[in-house]
């Protein structure tokens, strides 16, 4: 009886929650995807998450952090739904209160996330109402529908006295004990009705959930608009990289290490957008305001009509560990951001540009760096095609030499000229440094750590090094405690990209070998060996791998 009661209560709670989420998805299709109850709760959770937990999530899950977050939210919802269902079996009012509380959390989350709209509460409200209705129906179908304040159906049973069984559908005084308690002898009379109600609720949840997502995709997805878009040719095309064969005779860099160009599908993605913004180019605009002589606004057509340049640029996330993969090299097409800022007339005292995305994310970049002559872009293209949606379509900011958290605003719609003293962007509020440039780094890509190599046979030790807007002049590799040996470097079109390198090595005998790499930038600075965590301004240290020769 106890197990049956737990199962019925859990089913009531889970099905009520599932219907709430499904109906919320349907309503969100008429509001906007970002208003989905799960999305607004997830966004609020991100805002409330302590910075160390965020760093742990990125370190542990990388680009899958949002999938893990959503999975965790569903697990928590399911666990709490079970509790609500069990409470509802004992006293319907308690279950209704539980549902209402969760609905209130959804409404609060919708009103407290960045760039929220008043209409964002509607999906949570409708989802809550649907859950309340399902809970009442299922509790009644289970034959345990008790009026507020009344005892559970089996409460009248004393020692040696069985609970009083009433025919299904009939209520006693004040609506108490509509039928036998779950699992009691009379429960069989209610089981069929409960199972039918549960099946109907499950079907409703499934249809609403999948149908709501499909409707959102049909109404808001901009993939079709992106596919039809044809970008103008750049007035300054990117300089193609020199063939790796020009390095010198030896191992092929393109085969030994990572490819020169990172495909869009492989480019790392780190942001806080659980629901990727979907912006039609015809609806996009950029506003530049604040400490300027004149406010500047331009739409997408006006942006494309400007002189567009194309540049190879390597981007790197500040959360990239030593030897990590949160770095990529791509060919970006865009308008010079500095030209737009000069047209607006940025004031001399405006030392920060706070850039905002359509979902409310803010990123602050040093004005002086953006305007020092480097190829800072309002980018519209990536590797010869319009920006991928997850990488900022229709427009984003790219600034060579700056970590993404202080420059790479995706889905950008607003730039405010302000000061560091008066405005803290999102990541800076979490303790990250307000001003920092990418640190000199290098990485061994092959052989991988733990790999087995053959004694007496040449091995290509290869990888990449980067120090954007400064450049790499030398890469050195150390085997064990031996001397540092200079690697061969591939040509690069500018200092704003990573540089591929390779060193031939032949293991002299069997055993374990430690391989270590360091880079020297164009200014003569040697990569520091001291380890520093990614927080608060980027990691330092030397990448090391261990291989076994046999």
PLY file of the C-alpha trace (Angstrom):
ply
format ascii 1.0
element vertex 550
property float x
property float y
property float z
element edge 549
property int vertex1
property int vertex2
end_header
0.00 0.00 0.00
2.77 2.42 0.89
4.67 1.74 -2.33
1.50 2.11 -4.37
0.75 5.41 -2.68
4.25 6.70 -3.37
3.99 5.66 -7.01
0.63 7.36 -7.47
1.80 10.53 -5.73
4.97 10.65 -7.78
2.97 10.19 -10.97
0.59 13.00 -10.06
3.46 15.39 -9.37
5.53 14.43 -12.41
2.61 14.60 -14.82
1.46 17.95 -13.43
4.96 19.34 -13.89
5.28 17.87 -17.38
2.02 19.45 -18.47
3.13 22.77 -16.99
6.36 22.70 -18.97
4.63 21.56 -22.15
1.95 24.24 -22.00
4.67 26.77 -21.18
6.47 25.80 -24.40
3.28 26.21 -26.43
2.60 29.67 -25.01
6.26 30.64 -25.46
5.77 29.98 -29.17
3.42 32.97 -29.18
5.63 35.14 -26.96
9.28 34.25 -27.66
11.47 31.20 -26.97
13.40 33.02 -24.25
10.15 33.21 -22.24
9.94 29.42 -21.85
9.63 28.61 -18.11
12.70 26.37 -18.17
14.74 28.99 -20.01
13.84 31.87 -17.68
14.60 29.75 -14.62
17.88 28.65 -16.19
18.87 32.22 -16.98
18.07 33.31 -13.45
20.06 30.38 -12.09
23.08 31.50 -14.12
22.81 35.02 -12.70
22.68 33.68 -9.14
25.39 31.05 -9.55
28.61 31.92 -7.65
31.58 32.62 -9.91
33.62 29.61 -8.69
30.76 27.31 -9.68
30.61 28.87 -13.15
34.34 28.35 -13.60
34.01 24.75 -12.44
31.18 24.17 -14.93
33.18 25.56 -17.85
36.27 23.61 -16.78
34.33 20.38 -16.35
31.82 20.54 -19.19
33.27 23.07 -21.63
30.89 23.89 -24.46
28.35 21.39 -23.05
27.76 23.44 -19.90
24.28 24.59 -20.97
23.15 21.07 -21.77
24.27 19.97 -18.32
22.52 22.96 -16.73
19.21 22.23 -18.44
19.48 18.55 -17.55
20.08 19.51 -13.94
17.06 21.82 -13.94
14.83 19.04 -15.26
16.13 16.67 -12.59
15.44 19.19 -9.82
11.97 19.91 -11.20
11.23 16.19 -11.30
12.39 15.65 -7.72
10.35 18.55 -6.39
7.35 17.48 -8.47
7.40 14.10 -6.74
7.29 15.85 -3.37
4.38 18.03 -4.49
2.50 14.97 -5.73
2.93 13.16 -2.42
1.75 16.24 -0.55
-1.29 16.46 -2.82
-2.26 12.86 -1.99
-2.29 13.69 1.67
-3.95 17.07 1.32
-4.90 18.53 -2.01
-4.40 22.09 -0.81
-0.73 21.43 -0.06
-0.19 20.20 -3.60
-1.92 23.24 -5.04
0.23 25.52 -2.92
3.34 23.70 -4.11
2.38 24.15 -7.76
1.59 27.83 -7.15
4.97 28.37 -5.50
6.79 26.90 -8.49
4.70 29.02 -10.81
5.64 32.07 -8.77
9.31 31.17 -9.14
8.85 31.06 -12.91
7.17 34.47 -12.93
9.88 35.95 -10.72
12.61 34.50 -12.92
10.95 35.89 -16.04
10.88 39.39 -14.56
14.41 39.35 -13.17
16.52 38.14 -16.10
18.46 40.47 -18.37
16.51 42.16 -21.17
13.19 40.76 -19.92
9.81 41.81 -21.26
6.54 42.00 -19.38
5.04 39.34 -21.63
7.71 36.85 -20.55
5.58 35.91 -17.52
2.70 34.61 -19.65
4.11 31.12 -20.37
4.82 30.53 -16.68
1.32 31.67 -15.70
-0.43 29.45 -18.24
1.82 26.53 -17.38
0.97 26.94 -13.70
-2.77 27.04 -14.38
-2.52 23.89 -16.47
-0.56 22.11 -13.73
-3.13 23.08 -11.11
-5.92 21.65 -13.26
-4.06 18.41 -13.92
-3.23 17.95 -10.25
-6.88 18.37 -9.23
-8.08 15.94 -11.90
-5.50 13.28 -11.08
-5.99 13.52 -7.32
-9.71 13.12 -7.86
-9.16 10.23 -10.27
-6.93 8.55 -7.71
-9.88 8.54 -5.33
-8.12 10.58 -2.63
-9.59 13.99 -3.29
-9.73 15.54 0.14
-11.13 18.93 0.94
-8.77 21.49 2.43
-8.03 20.62 6.02
-9.56 17.14 5.95
-7.57 14.07 6.94
-6.35 11.51 4.42
-8.87 8.83 3.49
-7.43 6.18 5.76
-7.26 8.45 8.79
-10.59 7.17 10.11
-9.26 3.68 10.44
-8.19 2.75 13.93
-6.49 -0.33 15.33
-8.31 -3.29 13.91
-10.71 -1.08 11.94
-10.39 -0.95 8.15
-10.78 2.34 6.39
-14.31 3.12 5.25
-14.67 2.50 1.55
-16.96 4.68 -0.54
-17.97 4.12 -4.13
-15.77 5.94 -6.61
-17.00 9.40 -7.44
-19.04 9.92 -4.21
-17.93 12.35 -1.57
-18.54 12.19 2.11
-19.25 15.13 4.45
-17.48 18.30 3.30
-16.05 16.37 0.32
-13.87 14.09 2.45
-12.56 10.78 1.23
-14.04 10.51 -2.24
-12.90 6.87 -2.34
-10.60 4.34 -0.77
-7.00 5.15 -0.02
-4.48 4.24 -2.67
-3.52 0.60 -2.24
-6.50 -0.19 0.02
-9.01 -2.87 -1.01
-11.31 -0.31 -2.67
-8.49 1.23 -4.70
-9.04 -1.18 -7.59
-12.28 0.63 -8.36
-10.33 3.85 -8.96
-7.26 2.46 -10.71
-8.72 2.47 -14.19
-9.86 6.08 -13.95
-6.49 7.16 -12.60
-4.59 5.35 -15.33
-6.80 6.90 -17.99
-6.28 10.35 -16.51
-2.53 9.78 -16.28
-2.35 8.63 -19.89
-4.26 11.71 -21.01
-1.96 14.00 -19.01
1.15 12.29 -20.39
-0.16 12.64 -23.94
-0.97 16.31 -23.36
2.49 16.96 -21.95
4.21 15.23 -24.87
2.13 16.89 -27.57
2.42 20.30 -25.94
6.13 19.97 -25.28
7.18 18.76 -28.72
4.55 20.81 -30.48
5.54 23.94 -28.60
9.20 23.51 -29.50
8.28 22.88 -33.14
6.10 25.99 -33.19
8.91 28.07 -31.69
11.28 26.79 -34.34
8.80 27.57 -37.12
8.03 31.07 -35.86
11.40 32.30 -34.63
14.21 30.27 -36.22
16.31 32.47 -38.51
18.18 29.66 -40.25
16.19 30.23 -43.45
16.90 33.96 -43.46
20.58 33.26 -42.86
20.71 30.70 -45.67
19.24 33.21 -48.13
21.66 35.97 -47.13
24.46 36.90 -49.51
27.24 38.97 -47.98
29.06 41.64 -50.00
32.60 41.01 -51.14
35.21 42.56 -48.85
37.04 45.66 -50.01
40.10 44.13 -48.35
40.12 40.31 -48.57
42.00 38.31 -45.97
45.54 37.37 -46.90
45.59 33.60 -47.50
48.02 31.68 -45.29
51.20 30.55 -46.98
51.39 26.82 -47.75
52.94 24.91 -44.89
55.40 23.40 -47.36
57.14 26.77 -47.42
58.33 26.30 -43.84
61.25 24.00 -44.67
61.59 20.36 -45.49
60.15 18.26 -42.72
56.86 17.11 -41.21
53.73 18.65 -42.66
52.37 21.12 -40.12
48.82 20.77 -41.36
48.89 17.03 -40.71
50.96 17.09 -37.55
48.96 19.60 -35.55
45.58 21.33 -35.67
44.47 22.80 -39.01
45.19 26.46 -39.67
41.50 27.29 -39.95
38.95 26.21 -37.34
35.70 25.12 -39.05
32.61 26.94 -37.82
31.15 23.69 -36.52
34.24 23.09 -34.38
34.72 26.64 -33.11
34.36 26.83 -29.35
31.29 28.46 -27.85
31.23 29.96 -24.36
28.37 32.29 -23.43
25.40 32.45 -21.08
22.66 32.09 -23.71
20.57 29.02 -22.88
18.14 30.04 -25.61
20.20 31.22 -28.58
18.88 34.62 -29.75
17.08 34.46 -33.09
17.30 37.84 -34.82
16.04 38.46 -38.33
18.50 40.69 -40.20
15.62 43.00 -41.16
14.86 43.50 -37.45
18.46 44.05 -36.33
19.93 47.45 -35.53
22.93 48.79 -33.66
22.83 51.83 -31.41
25.99 53.69 -30.36
25.36 56.22 -27.60
26.50 57.49 -24.21
29.53 59.75 -24.04
29.42 60.67 -27.73
28.85 63.81 -29.77
25.99 62.26 -31.69
24.02 59.06 -31.25
24.51 56.66 -34.13
22.02 54.05 -35.31
22.33 51.73 -38.27
20.37 48.75 -39.52
21.70 45.60 -41.12
21.46 46.89 -44.69
23.35 50.02 -43.71
26.02 47.93 -42.01
26.49 45.77 -45.11
26.70 48.89 -47.27
29.78 50.05 -45.41
33.30 49.06 -46.53
33.78 45.54 -45.19
37.19 44.03 -44.54
38.16 40.41 -44.03
40.77 39.29 -41.52
42.18 36.09 -40.04
41.72 36.43 -36.27
42.33 33.98 -33.43
39.87 34.18 -30.55
40.51 32.78 -27.09
38.34 32.38 -23.99
39.70 33.60 -20.67
38.53 30.27 -19.20
40.95 28.38 -21.42
43.25 26.26 -19.26
46.91 25.81 -20.12
46.83 23.47 -23.12
43.04 23.84 -23.40
40.87 23.91 -26.49
38.87 27.11 -25.98
40.73 28.85 -28.80
40.03 29.00 -32.53
41.18 30.72 -35.71
38.72 31.97 -38.32
38.30 34.40 -41.21
36.00 37.21 -40.11
34.23 39.74 -42.34
32.99 43.01 -40.93
33.06 46.78 -40.66
35.73 48.54 -38.65
34.33 49.34 -35.23
36.71 52.27 -34.80
35.21 53.98 -37.86
31.74 53.81 -36.34
33.01 55.17 -33.04
34.73 58.08 -34.77
31.50 58.91 -36.59
29.69 58.99 -33.26
32.43 61.16 -31.76
33.42 59.28 -28.62
34.47 61.66 -25.85
38.04 61.60 -24.57
36.93 60.57 -21.07
35.01 57.50 -22.27
37.53 54.79 -21.45
35.08 51.87 -21.75
32.69 50.58 -24.39
29.88 48.56 -22.83
28.41 46.34 -25.52
25.05 44.66 -25.02
23.60 41.63 -26.77
19.93 41.15 -27.54
19.57 38.88 -24.50
20.95 41.50 -22.10
24.53 40.24 -21.75
26.98 43.12 -21.25
30.67 43.12 -22.16
33.08 45.97 -21.50
36.07 46.69 -23.75
38.77 49.37 -23.33
38.06 52.18 -25.78
41.75 52.87 -26.35
42.43 49.27 -27.40
39.51 49.18 -29.82
40.66 52.41 -31.45
44.43 51.83 -31.51
44.46 50.71 -35.13
43.90 46.98 -34.74
41.22 45.28 -36.81
38.35 45.48 -34.32
35.23 44.52 -36.26
31.47 44.54 -36.18
31.57 41.13 -37.83
28.87 39.72 -40.09
30.72 36.79 -41.68
32.84 33.88 -40.52
34.88 31.60 -42.78
33.16 32.82 -45.93
29.54 32.54 -44.77
27.20 34.63 -42.62
27.92 34.26 -38.92
26.55 30.99 -37.51
23.54 31.67 -35.31
25.30 30.35 -32.20
28.27 32.61 -32.92
26.32 35.86 -33.03
24.25 36.09 -36.22
23.53 38.61 -37.57
26.37 40.67 -36.01
28.97 40.39 -33.28
32.09 42.18 -32.08
35.60 40.80 -32.68
38.68 42.50 -31.20
42.09 40.88 -31.81
44.18 40.53 -28.67
41.35 40.67 -26.13
39.71 37.74 -24.39
36.11 37.15 -25.35
34.73 38.28 -21.99
36.04 41.82 -22.62
35.33 42.09 -26.33
33.43 39.35 -28.15
29.83 40.47 -27.76
27.60 38.19 -29.83
24.15 39.27 -31.08
25.29 42.84 -30.40
22.60 45.54 -30.52
23.96 48.33 -28.34
27.29 50.04 -27.61
27.52 52.63 -24.86
30.57 54.85 -24.50
31.09 55.13 -20.75
33.76 54.69 -18.06
35.10 51.79 -16.06
34.43 53.76 -12.89
30.71 54.10 -13.57
29.78 50.83 -15.24
30.69 47.21 -14.56
29.94 44.67 -17.26
28.57 41.20 -16.49
31.79 39.22 -15.98
33.52 42.02 -14.10
30.69 41.94 -11.55
31.77 38.36 -10.87
35.32 39.39 -10.01
37.05 39.01 -13.37
39.57 41.71 -14.28
38.03 44.68 -16.03
41.02 45.20 -18.31
43.33 42.48 -19.57
44.77 41.27 -22.85
45.32 37.71 -24.02
48.34 36.09 -22.40
51.19 34.47 -24.32
50.42 30.75 -24.66
51.50 27.61 -26.53
50.13 24.09 -26.78
51.25 20.61 -27.83
48.60 18.97 -29.99
50.52 15.89 -31.08
51.51 13.50 -29.71
48.76 13.56 -27.14
49.42 13.00 -23.47
49.69 9.28 -22.77
50.44 8.42 -26.41
52.80 5.61 -27.33
55.63 6.28 -29.80
58.18 3.92 -31.33
61.84 3.92 -30.37
64.12 4.98 -33.21
61.32 6.31 -35.40
60.84 10.08 -36.03
57.92 11.70 -34.25
56.45 15.11 -35.09
55.90 17.16 -31.94
53.52 19.86 -33.15
51.04 22.41 -31.95
50.13 26.08 -31.91
51.21 29.24 -30.09
49.45 32.58 -29.83
49.85 36.12 -28.56
47.38 38.09 -30.64
48.34 41.54 -31.85
51.91 40.94 -30.66
52.87 37.83 -32.61
55.03 34.74 -32.09
58.72 34.84 -33.00
59.90 31.52 -31.58
58.63 28.25 -30.09
60.85 25.93 -28.07
60.34 22.35 -26.93
62.03 20.54 -24.05
62.21 16.75 -23.81
62.69 15.60 -20.24
65.34 17.77 -18.59
67.19 18.38 -21.83
67.92 21.63 -23.57
65.20 23.75 -25.13
65.13 23.18 -28.89
63.66 25.61 -31.42
60.72 24.40 -33.46
59.97 25.30 -37.06
57.24 27.90 -37.49
54.62 28.21 -40.21
54.14 31.59 -41.91
51.21 33.72 -40.74
49.33 36.56 -42.46
49.42 38.81 -39.39
50.16 38.95 -35.67
46.46 38.49 -34.88
46.48 34.72 -35.43
47.91 31.67 -33.80
51.09 30.20 -35.24
51.60 26.54 -36.05
54.89 24.91 -35.11
56.58 21.51 -35.40
59.71 19.83 -34.06
60.96 16.43 -35.34
62.09 14.13 -32.53
63.29 10.55 -32.43
62.97 8.68 -29.11
66.45 7.23 -28.41
65.31 4.44 -26.10
62.29 2.94 -24.41
60.80 4.74 -21.46
58.59 7.61 -20.40
59.27 11.11 -21.74
57.93 14.49 -20.66
57.45 17.05 -23.43
57.16 20.72 -22.57
56.60 23.76 -24.82
57.10 27.50 -24.45
56.77 30.44 -26.83
58.56 33.75 -27.29
56.52 36.65 -28.64
57.59 39.26 -31.16
58.54 41.62 -28.35
61.01 39.07 -26.96
58.91 38.06 -23.96
59.36 34.43 -22.95
56.25 32.55 -21.90
56.28 32.44 -18.07
56.50 28.96 -16.52
54.63 29.92 -13.35
51.15 28.43 -13.19
48.24 30.82 -12.74
44.57 29.90 -12.72
42.24 31.27 -15.38
40.61 33.52 -12.78
40.69 36.50 -12.79
42.61 37.39 -15.97
43.65 34.24 -17.84
45.89 31.24 -17.22
49.67 31.08 -17.42
52.09 28.16 -17.32
53.71 25.70 -19.71
51.80 22.92 -21.42
53.28 19.52 -20.66
52.46 16.06 -22.01
53.84 12.62 -21.20
54.49 9.95 -23.85
55.75 6.37 -23.71
58.40 5.07 -26.11
58.50 1.33 -26.87
0 1
1 2
2 3
3 4
4 5
5 6
6 7
7 8
8 9
9 10
10 11
11 12
12 13
13 14
14 15
15 16
16 17
17 18
18 19
19 20
20 21
21 22
22 23
23 24
24 25
25 26
26 27
27 28
28 29
29 30
30 31
31 32
32 33
33 34
34 35
35 36
36 37
37 38
38 39
39 40
40 41
41 42
42 43
43 44
44 45
45 46
46 47
47 48
48 49
49 50
50 51
51 52
52 53
53 54
54 55
55 56
56 57
57 58
58 59
59 60
60 61
61 62
62 63
63 64
64 65
65 66
66 67
67 68
68 69
69 70
70 71
71 72
72 73
73 74
74 75
75 76
76 77
77 78
78 79
79 80
80 81
81 82
82 83
83 84
84 85
85 86
86 87
87 88
88 89
89 90
90 91
91 92
92 93
93 94
94 95
95 96
96 97
97 98
98 99
99 100
100 101
101 102
102 103
103 104
104 105
105 106
106 107
107 108
108 109
109 110
110 111
111 112
112 113
113 114
114 115
115 116
116 117
117 118
118 119
119 120
120 121
121 122
122 123
123 124
124 125
125 126
126 127
127 128
128 129
129 130
130 131
131 132
132 133
133 134
134 135
135 136
136 137
137 138
138 139
139 140
140 141
141 142
142 143
143 144
144 145
145 146
146 147
147 148
148 149
149 150
150 151
151 152
152 153
153 154
154 155
155 156
156 157
157 158
158 159
159 160
160 161
161 162
162 163
163 164
164 165
165 166
166 167
167 168
168 169
169 170
170 171
171 172
172 173
173 174
174 175
175 176
176 177
177 178
178 179
179 180
180 181
181 182
182 183
183 184
184 185
185 186
186 187
187 188
188 189
189 190
190 191
191 192
192 193
193 194
194 195
195 196
196 197
197 198
198 199
199 200
200 201
201 202
202 203
203 204
204 205
205 206
206 207
207 208
208 209
209 210
210 211
211 212
212 213
213 214
214 215
215 216
216 217
217 218
218 219
219 220
220 221
221 222
222 223
223 224
224 225
225 226
226 227
227 228
228 229
229 230
230 231
231 232
232 233
233 234
234 235
235 236
236 237
237 238
238 239
239 240
240 241
241 242
242 243
243 244
244 245
245 246
246 247
247 248
248 249
249 250
250 251
251 252
252 253
253 254
254 255
255 256
256 257
257 258
258 259
259 260
260 261
261 262
262 263
263 264
264 265
265 266
266 267
267 268
268 269
269 270
270 271
271 272
272 273
273 274
274 275
275 276
276 277
277 278
278 279
279 280
280 281
281 282
282 283
283 284
284 285
285 286
286 287
287 288
288 289
289 290
290 291
291 292
292 293
293 294
294 295
295 296
296 297
297 298
298 299
299 300
300 301
301 302
302 303
303 304
304 305
305 306
306 307
307 308
308 309
309 310
310 311
311 312
312 313
313 314
314 315
315 316
316 317
317 318
318 319
319 320
320 321
321 322
322 323
323 324
324 325
325 326
326 327
327 328
328 329
329 330
330 331
331 332
332 333
333 334
334 335
335 336
336 337
337 338
338 339
339 340
340 341
341 342
342 343
343 344
344 345
345 346
346 347
347 348
348 349
349 350
350 351
351 352
352 353
353 354
354 355
355 356
356 357
357 358
358 359
359 360
360 361
361 362
362 363
363 364
364 365
365 366
366 367
367 368
368 369
369 370
370 371
371 372
372 373
373 374
374 375
375 376
376 377
377 378
378 379
379 380
380 381
381 382
382 383
383 384
384 385
385 386
386 387
387 388
388 389
389 390
390 391
391 392
392 393
393 394
394 395
395 396
396 397
397 398
398 399
399 400
400 401
401 402
402 403
403 404
404 405
405 406
406 407
407 408
408 409
409 410
410 411
411 412
412 413
413 414
414 415
415 416
416 417
417 418
418 419
419 420
420 421
421 422
422 423
423 424
424 425
425 426
426 427
427 428
428 429
429 430
430 431
431 432
432 433
433 434
434 435
435 436
436 437
437 438
438 439
439 440
440 441
441 442
442 443
443 444
444 445
445 446
446 447
447 448
448 449
449 450
450 451
451 452
452 453
453 454
454 455
455 456
456 457
457 458
458 459
459 460
460 461
461 462
462 463
463 464
464 465
465 466
466 467
467 468
468 469
469 470
470 471
471 472
472 473
473 474
474 475
475 476
476 477
477 478
478 479
479 480
480 481
481 482
482 483
483 484
484 485
485 486
486 487
487 488
488 489
489 490
490 491
491 492
492 493
493 494
494 495
495 496
496 497
497 498
498 499
499 500
500 501
501 502
502 503
503 504
504 505
505 506
506 507
507 508
508 509
509 510
510 511
511 512
512 513
513 514
514 515
515 516
516 517
517 518
518 519
519 520
520 521
521 522
522 523
523 524
524 525
525 526
526 527
527 528
528 529
529 530
530 531
531 532
532 533
533 534
534 535
535 536
536 537
537 538
538 539
539 540
540 541
541 542
542 543
543 544
544 545
545 546
546 547
547 548
548 549
